Amino acid sequence: MVWDVCSWRDMGPLIRLETTLPGDRYLNILSDHLHSFLSIVHSDGLGQFQQDNETPHASRVATKWLQEHSSDFRHFHWPPKSLDMNIIEDTRDALLHAVEKRSPPPRTPMDLSTALQDSWCEFPPEYLQTPVESMPRRFASLLRARGNPTRY
């Protein structure tokens, strides 16, 4: 399992997770990696953070930390089960596709970790600009398909 952070402007670190991700470990990742990345890449305080709805992301400690740092960056609260509005899935798919194209293919867990890290580092800094730019169209499509913003 991996955790990553990226933005419109740059790709941040890809963190390999040895085990499941309890709330306290997620809190360490937020403070050690997310905060420093956003402070550097979005020093203007205009950074926006999106996460999926995994259990550790909604933990009390993580929620409290995000609230405490709300002046440093904005946190989007995405509705559950709305993958069509979530660029995280696009990023994961692109990363897996890049790993699948590697030759030779990874054969061991360490090979896979190296392939993920190398593929991540090969993404150009502007990689996410296209998915981010597509968000208004995605949101409009979602509204048309589902009727209104309150029906997720």
Secondary structure, DSSP 8 states (H G I E B T S, - for coil): -EEEEE-SS-EEEEEE-SS---HHHHHHHIIIIIHHHHHHHTTTTT-EE-----GGGGSHHHHHHHHHTTTTSEE----TT-GGG-HHHHHHHHHHHHHHT-SS---SHHHHHHHHHHHHHHS-TTTTHHHHHTHHHHHHHHHHHHSSTT--
